């Protein structure tokens, strides 16, 4: 996170964090909705987009949870509820980390 701040500044980083904090819950909600409707390709697409957003901040736990969901779908298997719970927890941890990093 400090590397990002040094590259683009605290204000721009804070703006990116605010954007992430608005978009990540929406993507997680979409993942859950598509999971329940059985649209695993859409789950994979949303997990991929969320993985990219998480990797910008070095959120390794959330990035890995997204990658696991992507790989499951790519391997032709259905995503399972424990994977979604893991992603949810990882995103909660990430949000707390980002708040602390930007707002002290």
C-alpha distances in whole Angstrom, upper triangle without the diagonal:
4,5,5,6,9,10,11,11,10,13,12,9,11,13,11,10,14,15,14,15,18,19,17,20,23,22,22,26,27,26,28,31,31,31,34,36,36,34,32,31,29,27,26,25,23,22,21,19,17,16,15,13,11,11,9,6,7,9,12,14,15,15,17,19,19,20,23,25,25,26,29,30,30,32,35,34,34,30,31,30,28,26,25,25,22,20,21,20,17,16,17,15,12,13,13,10,9,11,11,7,9,12,13
4,5,5,6,9,10,9,9,13,12,10,12,15,14,13,16,18,17,18,21,22,21,24,26,26,26,29,30,30,32,35,35,35,38,40,39,38,35,35,33,31,30,29,27,25,24,23,21,20,18,17,15,14,12,9,10,13,15,18,18,18,21,23,23,24,27,28,28,30,32,34,34,36,38,38,37,34,35,34,32,30,29,29,26,24,25,23,20,20,20,18,15,16,16,12,11,14,12,9,10,13,12
4,5,5,6,9,9,11,14,13,10,13,16,14,14,18,19,17,20,22,22,22,25,27,26,27,30,31,30,32,35,35,35,38,40,39,37,35,34,32,31,29,28,26,25,23,22,20,19,17,16,15,13,11,9,10,13,15,18,19,18,20,23,23,23,26,28,27,29,32,33,32,35,37,37,37,34,35,35,33,30,30,30,27,25,26,25,21,21,22,20,17,18,19,15,14,16,16,12,13,16,16
4,5,5,6,7,8,11,9,7,10,12,10,11,15,15,14,17,19,19,19,22,24,23,24,27,28,28,30,32,32,33,36,37,37,35,33,32,30,28,27,26,24,23,21,19,18,17,15,13,13,11,8,7,9,12,15,18,18,17,20,22,21,22,25,26,26,28,31,31,31,34,36,36,35,32,34,33,32,29,28,28,26,23,24,24,20,19,21,19,16,16,17,14,12,15,15,11,11,15,16
4,5,5,5,5,8,8,6,9,11,11,11,14,15,15,17,20,20,20,23,25,25,26,29,30,30,32,34,35,35,38,40,39,37,36,34,32,31,30,28,26,25,24,22,21,20,18,16,15,15,11,10,12,15,18,20,20,20,23,25,24,25,28,29,29,31,34,34,34,37,39,39,38,35,36,35,34,31,30,30,28,26,26,25,22,21,22,20,17,17,17,15,12,14,14,10,9,13,13
4,6,6,8,11,10,9,12,14,14,15,18,19,19,21,23,24,24,27,29,28,29,32,33,33,35,38,38,38,41,43,42,40,38,37,35,34,32,31,29,28,26,25,23,22,20,18,18,17,14,13,14,17,20,23,23,22,25,27,27,27,30,32,31,33,36,37,36,39,41,41,41,38,39,38,37,34,33,33,31,29,29,28,25,24,25,23,20,20,21,18,16,17,17,13,13,16,16
4,6,9,11,10,9,13,14,13,15,18,18,18,20,23,23,23,26,27,27,28,31,32,32,34,36,36,37,40,41,41,38,36,35,33,32,31,29,27,26,25,23,22,21,18,17,17,16,12,12,14,17,20,23,22,21,24,27,26,26,29,31,30,31,34,35,34,37,39,40,39,37,38,38,36,33,33,33,31,28,29,29,25,24,26,24,21,21,22,19,17,19,19,15,14,18,19
4,7,8,6,7,10,11,10,12,15,15,16,18,20,20,21,24,25,25,27,30,30,30,33,35,35,36,39,40,40,37,36,34,32,31,30,28,26,26,24,22,21,21,18,16,17,16,12,12,15,18,21,24,23,22,25,27,26,26,30,31,30,32,35,35,35,37,40,40,39,36,38,37,36,33,32,33,31,28,28,28,25,23,25,24,20,20,21,19,16,18,18,15,13,16,18
4,6,6,6,9,10,11,12,14,16,17,18,20,21,22,25,26,26,28,30,31,32,34,36,36,37,40,41,42,39,38,36,34,33,32,30,28,28,26,24,23,23,20,18,18,18,14,14,16,19,22,24,24,23,26,28,27,28,32,32,32,34,37,37,37,40,42,42,41,38,39,38,37,34,33,33,31,29,29,28,26,24,24,23,20,19,20,18,15,16,16,13,11,14,15
4,6,5,6,9,10,10,12,14,15,16,18,20,20,23,25,25,26,29,30,31,33,35,35,36,39,40,41,39,37,36,34,33,32,30,28,27,26,24,22,22,20,18,18,18,15,13,16,18,21,23,22,23,26,27,27,28,31,32,32,34,36,37,37,40,42,41,40,37,38,37,36,33,32,32,30,27,27,26,24,22,22,21,18,17,17,15,12,13,13,10,8,10,12
4,5,5,6,9,10,11,12,14,15,17,18,20,22,23,24,26,28,29,30,32,34,35,36,38,39,40,38,37,36,33,32,32,30,27,27,26,23,22,23,21,18,18,19,16,15,18,19,23,25,23,24,27,28,27,29,32,32,32,35,37,37,38,41,42,42,40,37,38,37,36,34,32,32,31,28,27,27,25,22,23,22,19,17,18,17,14,13,15,12,9,11,13
4,5,5,6,9,10,11,12,14,16,16,18,21,22,22,24,26,27,28,30,32,32,34,36,37,38,35,34,33,30,29,29,27,24,24,23,20,19,20,18,15,16,17,13,13,16,18,21,23,22,22,25,26,25,27,30,30,29,32,34,34,35,38,39,39,38,35,36,35,35,32,30,31,29,26,26,26,24,21,22,22,18,17,19,17,13,14,16,13,10,13,16
4,5,5,6,9,10,10,12,14,15,16,19,20,20,22,24,25,26,28,30,31,32,34,35,36,34,32,31,29,28,27,25,23,22,22,19,17,18,16,13,13,14,10,9,13,14,18,20,18,18,22,23,22,24,27,27,27,30,32,32,32,35,37,37,36,32,34,33,32,29,27,28,26,23,23,23,20,18,19,18,15,14,15,13,10,11,13,10,8,11,13
4,5,5,6,9,10,10,12,14,15,17,19,20,21,23,25,25,27,29,30,31,33,35,36,34,33,32,29,28,28,26,23,23,23,20,18,19,17,14,14,16,13,11,15,15,19,21,19,20,23,24,23,25,28,28,28,31,33,33,34,37,38,37,36,33,34,32,31,29,27,27,26,23,22,22,20,17,18,17,14,12,14,13,9,9,11,9,6,8,11
4,5,5,6,9,10,11,12,14,16,17,18,20,22,23,24,26,28,29,30,32,33,34,32,31,30,27,27,26,24,22,22,22,18,17,19,17,13,15,16,13,12,16,17,20,22,20,20,24,24,23,25,28,28,27,30,32,32,33,36,37,37,35,32,33,32,32,29,27,27,26,23,22,23,21,18,19,19,16,14,16,15,11,12,14,13,10,12,15
4,5,5,6,9,10,10,12,15,16,16,18,20,21,22,24,25,26,27,30,31,31,29,28,27,24,23,23,21,18,19,18,15,14,15,13,9,11,12,9,9,13,14,17,19,17,17,20,21,19,21,24,24,24,27,29,29,29,32,34,33,32,29,30,29,29,26,24,25,24,20,20,21,18,16,17,17,14,12,15,14,10,12,14,12,10,13,16
4,5,5,6,9,10,10,13,14,15,16,18,20,20,22,24,25,26,29,30,31,29,28,27,24,23,23,21,18,18,18,15,13,14,13,10,10,12,10,8,12,12,16,17,15,15,19,19,18,21,23,23,23,26,28,28,29,32,33,33,31,28,29,27,27,24,22,22,21,18,17,18,16,13,14,14,10,9,11,10,7,8,11,10,8,10,13
4,5,5,6,9,10,12,13,15,16,18,19,20,22,23,25,26,28,29,31,29,28,28,25,23,24,22,19,19,20,17,15,17,16,12,13,15,13,12,16,15,19,19,17,18,22,21,20,23,25,25,25,28,30,29,31,34,35,34,32,29,29,28,28,25,23,23,23,19,18,19,17,14,14,15,13,10,12,13,9,9,13,12,10,11,14
4,5,5,6,8,11,11,12,14,16,17,18,20,21,22,24,26,27,28,26,26,25,22,21,21,19,16,17,17,14,12,15,13,10,12,14,12,12,16,15,18,19,16,17,21,20,18,21,24,23,23,26,28,27,28,31,32,32,30,27,28,27,27,24,22,23,22,19,18,19,18,14,15,17,14,11,15,15,11,12,16,15,13,15,18
4,5,5,6,9,10,10,12,14,15,16,18,20,20,22,24,25,26,24,23,22,20,18,19,17,14,14,14,11,9,11,11,7,8,11,10,10,13,12,15,15,12,13,17,16,15,18,20,19,20,23,24,24,25,28,29,28,27,24,25,24,23,21,19,19,18,15,14,16,14,10,12,13,10,9,12,12,9,11,14,14,12,15,17
4,6,6,7,9,11,11,13,15,16,17,19,21,22,23,25,26,25,24,24,21,19,20,19,15,15,17,14,11,14,14,10,11,14,13,12,15,13,16,16,13,15,18,17,16,19,21,20,21,25,26,26,27,30,31,29,27,24,25,23,23,21,18,18,18,15,13,14,13,10,10,12,9,7,10,11,9,9,13,13,12,13,16
4,6,6,7,9,11,12,13,15,16,17,19,21,22,24,25,23,23,23,20,19,20,18,15,16,17,14,12,15,15,12,13,16,15,15,18,16,19,19,16,17,20,19,17,21,23,21,22,25,26,26,27,30,31,30,27,24,25,23,24,22,19,19,20,16,15,17,16,12,13,15,13,10,14,15,13,13,16,17,15,16,19
4,6,5,6,9,10,11,12,14,15,16,18,20,21,22,20,20,19,16,15,16,14,11,12,13,10,9,12,12,9,11,14,14,14,17,15,18,18,14,15,18,17,15,18,20,18,18,22,23,22,24,27,27,26,24,21,23,21,22,20,17,18,18,15,14,16,15,11,13,15,13,11,15,16,14,15,18,18,17,19,22
4,5,5,6,9,10,10,12,14,15,16,18,20,21,19,18,18,15,14,15,13,10,10,12,10,7,10,11,8,9,12,13,13,15,12,15,14,11,12,15,13,12,15,17,15,16,20,20,20,22,25,25,24,22,19,20,18,19,16,13,15,14,11,10,12,11,8,10,12,10,9,13,14,12,14,17,17,17,18,21
4,5,5,6,9,10,10,12,14,15,17,18,20,19,18,19,16,14,16,15,11,12,14,12,10,13,15,12,12,16,17,16,18,15,17,16,12,15,17,15,13,17,18,16,18,21,21,21,23,26,26,24,22,18,19,17,18,16,13,13,14,11,9,12,12,8,9,13,12,10,13,15,14,15,18,19,19,20,22
4,5,5,6,9,10,10,12,14,15,17,18,17,17,17,14,13,15,13,10,12,14,12,10,14,15,13,14,17,18,18,20,18,20,19,15,16,19,16,14,18,19,17,18,21,21,20,23,25,25,24,21,19,20,18,19,17,14,15,17,13,12,15,15,12,13,16,15,13,17,19,17,18,21,22,21,22,25
4,5,5,6,9,10,10,12,14,15,16,14,14,14,11,9,11,10,6,8,10,8,7,10,12,11,12,15,16,17,18,16,17,16,13,13,16,14,11,14,16,13,14,18,18,17,19,22,22,21,18,16,17,16,17,15,12,14,15,11,11,14,14,11,13,16,14,14,17,19,17,19,22,22,22,24,26
4,5,5,6,9,10,10,12,14,15,14,14,14,12,9,11,12,8,8,11,11,8,11,14,12,12,16,17,17,18,15,17,15,11,13,15,12,10,14,14,12,14,17,17,16,19,21,21,19,17,14,14,13,14,12,9,10,11,8,7,11,11,9,11,14,13,13,16,18,17,18,21,22,22,24,26
4,5,5,6,9,10,11,12,14,13,14,15,12,10,13,13,10,11,14,13,12,15,17,15,16,19,21,21,22,19,20,18,15,17,18,15,14,17,17,15,16,20,19,18,21,23,22,21,18,15,15,14,15,14,10,12,14,11,10,13,14,12,13,17,16,15,18,20,20,21,24,25,25,26,28
4,5,5,6,8,10,10,12,10,11,12,9,8,11,10,7,10,12,12,11,14,16,15,16,19,21,21,23,20,21,20,16,17,18,16,13,16,17,14,14,18,17,16,18,21,20,19,16,14,15,14,17,15,11,14,16,13,12,16,16,14,16,19,18,18,21,23,22,23,26,27,26,28,30
4,6,5,6,9,10,10,9,9,10,7,5,8,9,6,7,11,11,10,12,15,15,15,18,20,21,21,19,19,17,14,15,16,12,10,13,13,10,11,15,14,12,15,18,17,16,13,10,12,11,13,11,8,11,13,10,10,14,14,13,15,18,17,18,21,22,22,23,26,27,27,28,31
4,6,5,6,9,10,10,10,13,10,8,11,13,10,11,14,15,13,15,18,18,18,21,23,23,24,20,21,19,15,17,17,14,13,16,15,12,14,17,15,14,18,19,18,16,13,10,11,9,12,11,7,10,12,10,10,14,15,14,15,18,18,18,21,23,23,24,27,28,28,29,31
4,5,5,6,9,9,10,12,10,9,13,13,11,13,16,16,15,18,20,20,20,23,25,26,26,24,24,22,19,20,21,17,16,19,18,15,16,19,17,16,19,21,19,18,14,12,13,12,15,14,11,14,16,14,13,17,18,17,18,22,21,21,24,26,26,27,30,30,31,32,34
4,5,5,6,5,7,9,7,6,10,11,9,11,14,15,15,17,19,19,20,23,25,26,26,24,24,22,19,19,20,17,15,17,16,13,14,16,15,13,16,18,16,15,12,11,12,12,15,14,11,15,17,15,15,19,19,18,20,23,22,23,26,27,27,28,31,32,32,33,36
4,5,5,6,6,9,8,6,10,12,11,11,14,16,15,17,20,20,20,23,25,26,26,23,23,21,18,19,18,15,14,16,14,11,12,15,13,11,15,16,14,12,9,7,9,9,12,11,9,12,14,13,13,17,18,17,19,22,22,22,25,27,27,28,31,32,32,34,36
4,5,8,9,12,11,10,13,15,14,15,18,19,18,20,23,23,23,26,28,29,29,26,26,24,21,22,22,18,17,19,18,14,16,18,16,14,18,19,17,15,11,10,10,10,13,13,11,14,16,15,15,19,20,19,21,24,24,24,27,29,29,30,33,34,34,36,38
4,6,8,11,10,10,13,15,14,16,18,19,19,22,24,24,25,27,30,31,31,28,28,26,23,24,24,20,19,21,20,16,17,19,17,15,18,19,16,15,12,12,13,13,17,16,14,17,19,18,18,22,23,22,24,27,27,27,30,32,31,33,35,36,36,38,40
4,6,9,9,9,11,13,14,15,17,19,19,20,23,24,24,27,29,30,30,27,27,25,22,22,22,19,17,19,17,14,15,16,14,11,15,16,13,11,8,9,11,12,16,15,14,17,19,18,18,22,23,22,24,27,27,27,30,32,32,33,36,37,37,39,41
4,6,6,6,9,10,11,13,14,16,17,18,21,22,23,24,27,28,28,26,26,24,21,21,21,18,16,17,17,13,13,15,13,10,13,15,12,12,9,10,13,14,17,15,14,18,19,17,19,22,22,22,24,27,26,27,30,31,30,32,35,35,35,37,40
4,5,5,6,9,10,10,12,14,15,16,18,20,20,22,25,26,26,24,23,21,19,18,18,15,13,14,13,9,9,11,9,6,9,11,9,9,7,7,10,13,15,13,12,16,17,15,17,20,20,20,23,25,24,25,28,29,29,31,34,34,34,36,38
4,5,5,6,9,10,10,13,14,15,17,19,20,21,23,25,25,23,23,22,19,18,18,16,13,14,14,10,9,11,10,7,9,11,10,11,10,10,14,16,18,15,15,19,19,17,19,22,21,21,24,26,25,26,29,30,29,31,34,33,34,36,38
4,5,5,6,8,10,11,12,14,16,17,18,20,22,24,24,22,22,21,18,17,18,16,13,14,15,11,10,13,13,10,12,15,13,14,12,11,15,16,18,15,14,18,18,16,17,21,20,19,22,24,23,23,27,28,27,29,32,31,31,34,36
4,6,5,6,9,10,10,12,14,15,16,18,20,22,22,20,19,18,15,15,15,13,10,11,12,8,8,11,10,8,11,13,13,12,10,8,11,12,14,12,10,14,15,12,14,17,17,16,19,21,20,21,24,25,24,26,29,29,30,32,34
4,6,5,6,9,10,10,12,14,15,16,19,21,20,18,18,17,14,13,13,12,8,9,10,7,5,8,9,6,8,11,11,11,10,9,13,14,16,12,12,16,15,13,15,18,17,16,20,21,20,21,25,25,24,27,29,29,29,32,34
4,5,5,6,9,10,11,13,14,15,17,20,20,19,19,18,15,14,15,14,10,11,13,10,8,11,12,10,11,14,14,15,14,13,16,17,19,15,14,18,18,15,17,20,18,17,20,22,20,21,25,25,24,26,29,28,28,31,33
4,5,5,6,8,10,11,12,14,16,18,18,17,17,17,13,12,14,12,9,11,13,10,9,13,13,12,13,16,16,16,15,13,15,16,17,14,12,15,15,12,14,17,15,14,17,19,17,18,21,22,21,23,26,25,25,28,30
4,5,5,6,9,10,10,12,14,16,16,14,14,13,10,9,10,9,5,7,9,7,6,10,11,10,12,15,15,15,14,11,14,14,15,11,10,13,13,9,12,14,13,12,15,17,15,16,20,20,19,22,24,24,24,27,29
4,5,5,6,9,10,11,13,15,15,14,14,14,11,9,11,10,7,7,10,9,7,10,12,11,11,15,16,16,16,14,17,18,18,14,14,17,16,12,15,17,15,14,18,19,16,18,21,21,20,23,25,24,25,27,29
4,5,5,6,9,10,11,14,15,14,15,15,12,10,13,12,9,10,13,12,10,14,16,14,15,18,19,20,19,16,19,20,20,17,15,18,17,13,15,18,15,14,17,18,16,17,20,20,18,21,24,22,22,25,27
4,5,5,6,9,10,12,12,11,12,12,9,8,11,10,7,9,12,11,11,14,16,15,16,19,20,20,19,16,18,18,18,14,13,15,14,10,12,14,12,10,13,15,12,13,17,16,15,18,20,20,20,22,24
4,5,5,6,9,10,10,9,9,10,7,5,8,8,5,7,10,10,9,12,14,14,15,18,19,19,19,16,18,18,18,14,14,16,14,10,13,14,11,11,14,15,12,14,17,16,15,19,21,19,20,23,25
4,5,5,7,9,10,10,11,13,10,8,11,12,9,10,13,13,12,15,17,17,17,20,22,22,22,19,21,22,21,18,17,19,17,14,16,18,14,13,17,17,14,15,18,17,16,19,21,19,19,23,24
4,6,6,7,9,9,11,13,10,8,12,13,10,12,15,15,14,17,20,19,20,23,24,24,23,21,22,22,22,18,17,19,17,14,15,16,13,11,14,15,11,12,16,14,12,15,18,16,16,19,21
4,5,6,6,5,8,9,6,6,9,10,9,11,14,14,14,17,19,19,20,22,24,24,23,20,21,21,20,17,16,17,15,11,13,14,10,9,12,12,8,10,13,12,10,14,16,14,15,18,20
4,5,5,6,7,10,8,6,9,11,10,11,14,15,14,16,19,20,20,22,25,24,24,21,23,23,22,18,18,19,17,14,16,16,13,12,15,14,11,13,16,14,12,16,17,15,16,20,21
4,6,8,10,13,11,10,13,15,14,14,18,18,18,20,23,23,23,26,28,28,27,24,26,26,25,22,21,22,20,17,18,19,15,14,17,16,12,13,16,14,12,15,16,14,14,18,19
4,5,9,11,10,10,13,15,14,15,18,19,19,21,24,25,25,27,29,29,28,25,26,26,24,21,21,21,19,16,17,17,13,12,14,13,9,11,13,10,8,12,13,10,11,15,16
4,6,9,9,8,11,13,13,14,16,18,18,20,22,24,24,26,28,27,27,24,25,25,23,20,20,20,17,15,17,16,12,12,15,13,9,12,14,11,10,14,14,12,14,17,18
4,6,6,6,9,10,11,12,14,16,16,18,20,22,22,24,26,25,25,21,22,21,19,17,17,17,14,12,13,12,9,9,11,9,6,10,11,9,9,13,13,12,14,17,17
4,6,5,6,8,10,10,12,14,15,16,18,20,20,22,24,23,23,20,21,20,18,15,16,16,13,11,14,13,9,10,13,11,9,13,14,12,13,16,16,15,18,20,20
4,5,5,6,9,10,11,13,14,15,17,19,20,21,23,22,21,18,18,17,15,12,13,13,9,8,11,9,6,8,11,8,8,12,13,11,13,16,17,16,19,21,21
4,5,5,6,9,10,11,12,14,16,17,18,20,22,20,19,16,16,16,14,11,11,11,8,6,8,8,5,6,9,8,7,10,12,11,12,15,17,16,18,20,21
4,6,5,6,9,10,11,12,14,16,16,18,20,20,19,16,17,17,16,13,13,14,11,9,12,12,9,9,13,12,10,13,15,14,14,18,19,18,19,22,23
4,5,5,6,9,10,10,12,14,15,16,19,17,17,14,15,16,14,11,12,13,10,9,12,12,9,11,14,13,12,15,17,16,17,20,21,20,22,25,26
4,5,5,6,9,10,11,13,14,16,17,16,15,12,12,12,11,7,8,10,7,5,9,9,7,9,12,12,12,15,17,16,17,20,21,21,23,25,26
4,5,5,6,9,10,11,12,14,16,15,14,11,13,13,13,9,9,11,9,7,10,12,9,10,14,14,13,15,18,17,18,21,22,22,23,26,27
4,5,5,6,9,10,10,12,14,14,14,12,14,15,14,10,12,14,12,10,14,15,12,13,17,17,15,18,21,20,20,23,25,24,25,28,29
4,5,5,6,9,10,11,13,11,12,9,11,12,11,8,10,12,10,9,13,14,12,14,17,17,17,20,22,21,22,25,26,26,28,30,31
4,5,5,6,9,10,11,10,9,6,9,11,10,7,8,11,10,9,12,14,13,14,17,18,17,20,22,22,23,25,27,27,28,31,32
4,5,5,6,9,10,10,10,9,12,14,14,11,12,15,14,12,15,17,15,16,19,20,19,21,24,24,24,27,29,28,29,32,33
4,5,5,6,9,9,10,9,12,15,15,11,13,16,15,14,17,19,17,18,22,22,21,24,26,26,26,29,31,30,31,34,35
4,6,5,7,5,7,6,9,12,12,10,12,15,14,13,17,19,18,19,22,23,22,25,27,27,28,30,32,32,33,36,37
4,5,5,5,6,7,10,13,14,12,13,16,16,15,18,20,19,20,23,24,23,26,28,28,29,31,33,33,34,36,38
4,5,7,10,10,14,17,18,15,16,20,19,17,21,23,21,22,25,26,25,27,30,30,30,33,35,34,35,38,39
4,6,9,10,13,17,17,15,17,20,19,19,22,24,23,24,27,28,27,29,32,32,32,35,37,36,37,40,41
4,7,9,12,16,17,15,17,20,20,19,22,25,24,25,28,29,28,30,33,33,33,36,38,38,39,41,43
4,6,9,13,14,12,14,17,17,17,20,22,22,23,26,27,27,29,31,32,32,35,37,37,38,40,41
4,6,10,12,10,12,15,15,15,18,20,20,21,24,25,25,27,30,30,31,33,35,35,37,39,40
4,7,9,7,8,11,12,12,14,16,16,17,20,21,22,23,26,26,27,29,31,32,33,35,36
4,6,6,7,9,10,11,13,15,16,17,19,21,21,23,25,26,27,29,31,32,33,35,36
4,5,5,6,9,10,11,12,14,15,17,19,20,21,23,24,26,27,29,30,32,33,34
4,5,5,6,9,10,11,12,14,15,16,18,20,21,22,24,26,27,28,30,31,32
4,5,5,6,9,10,10,12,14,15,16,18,20,21,22,24,26,26,28,30,31
4,5,5,6,9,10,10,12,14,15,16,19,20,21,22,24,25,27,28,29
4,5,5,6,9,10,11,12,14,15,17,18,20,21,23,24,26,27,28
4,5,5,6,9,10,11,12,14,16,16,18,20,21,22,24,26,26
4,5,5,6,9,10,10,12,14,15,16,18,20,21,22,24,25
4,5,5,6,9,10,11,13,14,15,17,19,20,21,22,23
4,5,5,6,9,10,11,12,14,16,17,18,20,21,22
4,5,5,6,9,10,10,12,14,15,16,18,20,20
4,5,5,6,9,10,10,12,14,15,16,18,19
4,5,5,6,9,10,11,13,14,16,16,17
4,6,5,6,9,10,11,12,14,15,16
4,5,5,6,9,10,10,12,14,15
4,5,5,6,9,10,11,12,13
4,6,5,6,9,10,10,11
4,6,5,6,9,10,10
4,5,5,6,8,9
4,5,5,6,7
4,6,5,5
4,6,6
4,6
4
